[in-house]
Amino acid sequence: MSPLRIENDKIIIKHQVSASSLQGRVGGRSDYINTMGFFSFTKEIAIDLGTANTVIMSEGKVVVDEPSVVALDRHTEKMIAVGGKAKQMYEKTHPDIRTIRPLRNGVIADFNACEQMIRGLIKMVHTGNRLFTPSLRMVIGVPSGSTEVELRAVRDSAEHAGGREVYLIYEPMAAAIGIGLDVVAPQGNMIVDIGGGSTEIAVISLGGIVADKSLRIAGDELTADIQEYMSRQHNVKVSERMAERIKLHVGAALSDLGEDAPDDYVVYGPNRITALPMAVPVCYQEIAHCLEKTVAKIETAVLNALEETPPELYADIVHNGIYLTGGGALLRGLDKRLTDKINIPFHVAEDPLHSVAKGTGVALKNIHNFSFLM
């Protein structure tokens, strides 16, 4: 009988393999099954694609946590470095290399660079010894205020970087799952996720977002405030990375931290006028004063989101408190300042930098149960 036949206008090829030849080829059934792991066809990864850091989860563990920076050769557009290595080159390159942060304000600003960065970071996920590159199933966190075009850009970038099935999840929703809240329950929870490029404020109930505010004001804005303040107040030129370090060492939202006050931080840089080197000690009260306006904008946004919240959910939120996640949640005294201003307790999540990634990882395991994945 011919191995080739036609059924319903489809050509069907029957390939006959005798059991003995198969056994001889692979050495018994158990080896045959082991080899299937070698040919495993789908790898599942969850990505928190952030303006400042990109975190990748695979099999329930954080496998990649790198800065969202990529270094490209200016002539060939080939990738030279990605993540931490590229971050070390940032603001230190010669004209032939350009270091880019492909995301600005939570959305993709440079499509080509972003695609290369995602590809480079996925390579860091240890794939083991596989014969084929597995096709990827991805869940990616996106800001809740994203337009259709911005969502499309993330989806396209991921598909170009090798994603076969790409699902998107809103970051505040992912953060809520990552903290361990029951997002499907008929109960109101409020999340304030302060990232690098955007602040996401959302009220979540029954697996959906009831009210949300997405601000393009976050960690980067605080860094820019510090740069501007140092230049204006102390006449010293500081780079973006130096401003970032000042924020980490002495950043604060309150001018009175009591016991938790950090030591002064000495900033080295050129004088703006004479270009001679300067050493300026900076204390946290100064930085709290210079970040005042930006923190006030975040406060206002939280109040606006609460205004739009239905009274039943509002009662739940007052009872449960509001959860702070993202890198901005680590700003000293921010939770206390917001609690005093709004009269609702604010809780900082226990691992605020990874809560979105963890939530995305949980969503990856429940792709078919969570209706809110896009």
N, C-alpha and C positions, 0 to 999 in steps of 0.2 A: 504494500500500500504506500502511495507516494506521501512524503512528509508535508506536501504542500496541497492545500485544498481551498476552495472558495465557498464561503457561507455568507448569505445576506450581503453580497457585494464587498465582503471583507476577506482579505487573504489571511488564512491561518496557517502558521508553520508549526508542525508538530515535530519536536526534536526528541528522539527516543534515546534515553541513556539507560543502559542496563545497570542494575543495582551493584553488580560485582565490579563493573568498571568504575562506578562512582566511589565504591569503597576503596578500590585499589588506588584511586587518584588522591583521595583525601585521608585515607587511613582510618576507616571506621566512622560511624555516625557522630560520635562525640566530637571528634576533630572537626567534622563538617560544621557542627553547630558553633564551635569556637571560632571558626573562620568567619562566621557571620558577623561577629563583633568587629572583626577586622574590616568588614565591608559596611559597617553601620552607616546608614544613609542620612539620618537627620540628627543634627546637633541643636540643642535648644539653648539659647542664651537670652538673658534679660539685660537691657542696656539703659542706664540713666545717663542720657546725653545732656551734660550740663555745660553752661558757659565757661565755668572755671575748671571743673573736673568731670571726667567721664568714668563711670563705674560699671563694670560688667560682672554679672552673676552667672554662674554655670553650676548646675547640680546643687543648688542651694548654698553655694559658697561665693564670697567675693573673690574673683580671680584676677581682676584688673582694676586698679584704682589709680588713674593717672591724670595729670593736668590736660585740659583740652587744648593742646598746642601742637602744631605740626611745623616742621622746617622743610622747605622745598628749595630745590635748585632753581634760581631765577630763569635760567635759559631753557632747561629741559622740562621744568615743572615736575621732576622726579622727587620722590620723598627721600629726605636725608635722615630725619629722625622724627620720632613721635613721642608724645607723653612727657615723662620726666626729663629725658635727654634733650628734647626740643625746648623744654621750659628753661633748662640751664643756658641754652643759647639765646633765649628771648632777650631782646634789647642789647645783645652783645655781638651782633653779626656784621660781616663785611657785605659789600653790595651784591655779591653773587649768591648769597643765601637770604631767603626771606622767611622769617618765622611768623606764623599766622595763628590767631585764635579764630577758628572758622565760625564760632558762634558768638553772636552779639545779642544782648538782651534776651537770651533764651531761645533765639531762633537762628537759623542758618544764614550767615552773611556771605560766606564764600563756599559755593556748592562743590567745586572741584576739590578744594582743600579738605572739606568736611568728609567727602567720600574717601579720600586717601587716608584721613585720620581714622575713620571707622575701620577701614580695611587693615591698617597697621595695628590697631588695638585688638582686633579680632584674632590676628596672627599670634598675639601674646597669650591668648587662651590656649593652654596646652592641649593639642589635639591628639597626642599619643601617636602610635605607629599605625596609621590608617593607609590603606591602599589608595582610596579616592578621597578628595576633599568632600566632606559631608555637606549636604545642603542644609542651610541654616533656617531654623524657625526662631524669629526674634519678637520680643515685646519691648517697645521703646517708650520711655516717658517723655511727654511733650507738655509745654505750658498750657494752662486751661484757657488762656486768652488767644490761642493761636488761630489765625485765619485759615481758610481752606488751602490757600496757596502755601502757607508755611507748613501745614500738615503734609501737603503733597511733596514739598521739598525734603522733609525728613524721610518719608516713605521711599521716594526715588533714590535718595542717598543710600539708604539701607539696602535697597534692591541692587543697586550698582555695586555695592560692597559685598554682594554674595548672598543676600537674604532671599530665601525662596518664599517663605510665608512671613509677612511683616504685620504685626498688630501694634496699635498705638494705645497708650493709656494716659489719661490726664495725670500730671504730677501730683496734685493735691490728693487725688484718689489713691495713687500708688503710695504716697507718704502715709495716708491713714491706714492702709493695709499693713505697711511696714512697721508702724508703731504697734500694731496688734489690735486696732479697733475693729468692731464688727460693722463693716460698711453696709451690709445688706439689711441690718435691723431697722425697724421703724423708729429711729431715734436720731436726734440731731447731734452731729459732731462738727467742730470747726477746726480747720487746719490753717496755719499760717506758715507757708514754706518760703523762707527767704534764701534765695540761691545767689549765684554770682551775677546773673543778668536780669532776673525777674523775680518779683515777689508774688506768690500765688496765695490768694486767700479764698477759701471755699467752705461752704456749709454742705455737709454730706448727709444724705438720709436715703434709705431703701436702695442703695447701690447706684445713686445718681447724685449729681451736683445741683443743689437747690439754688444757691446764690453764690456768685463768684466775682472776684475782682482780680485782675491781673495787671500788676504795675511793672513798668519797665525801670523800676528803681530797686537796686539791691546792692550786693557787695561791691560791684564795680563802681557804682555811684559813690559809695562811702570812700573807696580808694581815691577816686578823682577829687572828692572834697578835701582829703588829707593833702594830696599833691598841691592843690590850689592854696590851701591854708599855709602850708610850709613856705610856699613861694611868696605869699603876701605878707605873712607875719614875721618870718625869720629870714627872708631874702635868700633862701637856700633852694637850689634846684634839686628835686628828687625824682627818681624814675618811678614808673608804675610799680615795679617789683619792690622798691624801697618803701613806697607808701603802703603796699600790701603788708610788708614786715612790721611797719609801725602799727598798722591796724591789729595785727595778731598779738603784738607785745603789749600795747597800751590802749587798744581800742576799747571804748566804753560808751554806754548810752546814758549813764548817770554820772553827775559830777561828784557824788559822794558814795563811794563803795564801801566805806568802813574797813572791816578786816581784810576784805578780798582785794584791796588796792594793789595793783602791780607796781614794780619798781620803774623808775624813769628809764627811758630808752634813748641812747645817744645816736643821733643821726649824723652821718658824714656826707658831705656833698659840697659842690662848688658854690661860692657866693654868686648870686645872679648878676651882680654888677661888676665886681672886680675879678671874678673867676678864681679867686684864691680859696683854698680848702677851708671848710668850716666844720666844727663839731657842735651840734646843738642838742642839749638834753631836752627830751619832750616828756611831759607828764600826762597822766590819763585825763585830768580835768580839762586840759587844753583840747584834747581830741574829742572828749564828750561835747565840749562847746562847739567844735567845728562840725560835728556830725548831727548837731541838734536839728537842723532844717530837714535833713533827709529822713531821720527817725520820725519826726513829726508827720511827714507825708505818709509813712507806713501806718502810723496811728490813725490818721484820718481815713485811710483806706479800710482799715479794720472796722472802724465805726460805720462807714458807708455800707460795708457788707452786712453788718448787724442790722442796719436800718431795713435792708431788703429781706431779712429773715422772717418767715411766718412766726407768730407768737408761740405756737406750740413748740417749735424747734428751738426758739430763743430760750424758752424755759429749760429745755434739755441742756443747752450750751452753758447757761449760767450754773447749772447743777454739775455738769461734767468738767467745765473749764475749757480753755482753748489750748491747742497743742502747737508748739513752735518747732519747726524742723528746718533743715537746710543749714549751710555754713553760717548764715547770718544769725541763727539762733544762739551761736556761741559768743556773740557780742556781750561783753560783761554788763550786767545790770539791765539788759533789755527786758527780760521777763518781769522784773520788779517794776520797771518804769511803766510797762503796758498794764500790769495789774493795778497799779495805783491810779492810772489815768482812766481805765475803762471799768474798774470795779468787778471784773470777772477774773478768776485765777488763771494765770498762764503757766503751762507746764512745758519745760524743754524736754524733748524726746531723749531717750537715753543714748542713742547713737545718731544724732541729727544728720550727720554727713551721709549716712548710708540708708536712711529710712526709705527714700524713694526707690533706691536700688533693691532693697529687700522686698518692698511691696510689689515691684515689677517682677521679681523672682517668684513670688507667690502667685501672681496673675499668670505667669508662664505655665505653672503646674495646673492651673484651673482654667485653661483657655476656653473650654467648652461650657463651663459653669458660669463664668462672669459675662453678663450680657453687655457690660459697659465698655468692653474692649472694642476698638474701632478697626 
